[in-house]
C-alpha cells in the first residue's frame, strides 16, 4: 500500500517540523530541527521521546487546517459554500455545484496524515519500555493511536490495523498491499484497549502544558462508546464496510455502550482534575483566555517563535500546519466603504481577522440560535461578530468622521454596520449597490440609525455574521492604531476536546439509555452557564446579568436527538466537528438535506432553498484516490477496497 507506506516512512524517516524532544527543565515541549529518523532511532530514549513529542505537533496538520475543517463542516446543517469558494468547498456541499469523489474529498487530509503518527505511536509503544520510559509516557502514545483510529473509523468505516508488520505493530518496511479491518475490530482491538490503558496510566494533570490526561482519554472513550452504540443500533439501516454483522465482539449490545459512555462522563464530571467549565460561554473562546480549564486538548501555536508556532508569523498562503480555519466563515468586511473611506480594515483581532468568504452560515443556523432568547442566552453573542466598528485610522486615514446612513455621522470607534438579530420591519434595502447607498455591501438603513443594517433573513453567501470564536488574535501590536499581521495564520491554539462535551455526550448517552431525567440534568448545566453574562461582545460593554435559572428551567421535559444536536450547535458551532455528530446520529440527510440562503452578490436579500443529495453510502467518506493508485492490486481488488457507491479511477 504505497500511499500508507509513504506516510508511515515519514514518521520514521523525515519530519518537516523536525524531531521534538523534552526539556529537562521546562514544562513545555521543545522542538529541535531534525531532518532524518531511521527506524533504529526509536530504540533509543531520545528517539522514543522525540516521536512522542511529534505526536503533539501532528495535531496541527488536522486541526486549524481549513480544508479538513471544511469537509467536516460544509454540507452539514452548519454551513454551505461562500461566495469565494473553490471546488474544495463546493464539492463538499452536495448541492449540485460539485462532485464529492475519491479525488476531491478533503477527508484525504485525515488519511494522509494520521497513519504516519499511528505508526509513530506503535513504535513508541513497542520500544518505550525497553528504553526505560514510564507507563504514563507510553499511555500518551496509546492515547494518540486510539484517537486517530477513532477519527478514521468514523470517517471511512473499517480501516487497516496492519501497516505491513502485523496488527498494531510498528512498520519500517514499505508495503504495497493493504487489508481493511472491520469496524468492530478497529474499535475493539485498537481504540477501546488503548484508551482503557491510557485512562489507567495517564496522570490527572498533564506532564507538560497541553499534555494528555485521564480526562482527555475519558472524553474520547465516552465518545467512542457512544458512537459504537449508535453503530450497533443502526436505526436508519445504513450499510457498513467492510461488510460484517453489526455485532460486538464481546457480546455487548448498544444499551451497554450507552450506559458505559454515560458512566464515564459522570466520573469525569465528578472527578475533573484541573479541568472544568469556565464561568461564561464567552470565557471559553476568548483569545486572551486561551488554554483555559475547559480546553482538554488543543493543537498548539504561539506568536513567540516561528519554529515553535510551526508557521510564519507574517503571512500565510493557507496550508498545514498553519491555523487558518478561522478565515473561512468570514465575509469581506473590508469592502464596507462610505464616501470613499474603507471603514473596517482586516486586522489581527478576534472580531475582524482575515476574510476568505469560503463558507457561510445558512438561515437555518441563525434559526437554531435565535430560537432561544438571545438577550438571555449568551451563545449567539459569543459565537458571531454581528457589529463592525469604524477603524479607518488603522489604515492611515485621518478623517474624524464619515456620513453614514440617513445622513448621520459615524465617528471613529462607532458602529458602522450591524447584522441585526431582531426583526426590524422598518429596514429598507437599497435598490442597487453603490457607495452612497448600502455602504457598498448592499446593507439597509433603519430610521434614526447611522449604522448600515442587515437583518438575519437578509444574509447571503457574500455577507453574513462572521465566526468570532475562531478569530485570530495577536498581542504584538498596538490594537488602537495598527492592524498587526492580519494575513498571517492564527497563532491561537485550536481546540480539539472541551470539557463541556462531557455534558453533551453524557446527555446523548443518557437519552439513548432511556434515562431522560439524567439527560435533561446534564443539558441544564450548560444552559445555566449560557445565561451568565459578564460582557457583551458585540456591544463592547461590560454587562453583568444571570439568566441561568430561567434557561435551565426552559429545558424541554423530554430530551430528543434533535434538541441535543441543537444544543451541540449552540455550544460548538463552527468548530469543525459537525459532520461526525450528524453521521453518528444518522440525521445528516434529515437535518442538512436542504437549506436557505441568498445569492452570492452584494444586495441579495431574498433567500432561496437549495437541496442536497445525501445518499446513504455517503455516511462513509471515500478512500482517497492516491491510496488506491499506490497499491499493487488488481482493478477488481482496488474496487473492493473502496467504499461502495464511490467510483474507482
ZITA-V227488 format. One line per field, one symbol per residue. ss: DSSP state (@ for helix, = for strand, . for the rest). A space follows every 50 residues. Layout:
ss: ???
This chain:
ss: .@@@@@@@@@@@@......===......===.......@@@@@.@@@@@@ @@@@@@@@@@@....@@@@@@..=....===.....@@@@@@@....... .......@@@@@@@@@@@@@@@@@@@@.@@@...@@@@@@@@@@@@@@@@ @@@@@@.....=....=...............@@@@@@@@@@@@@@@@@@ @............@@@@@@@@@@@@@@@@@@@@................. ...@@@@@@@@@@@@@@@@@..........@@@@@.@@@.....=====. .....@@@@.............=.@@@.....@@@.==..==....=... ..=.....==..@@@@@@@@.............==.===..@@@@..... ===.@@@.===...======.......==..............==..... .====@@@.=.....==......................=...=====.. @@@@@@@@@@@@...@@@@@@@@@@@@@@@.=====....======.@@@ @@@.......@@@@@@@@@@@@.....@@@@@@@...@@@@@.=====.. .......====....@@@@.....@@@@@@....@@@@@@@........
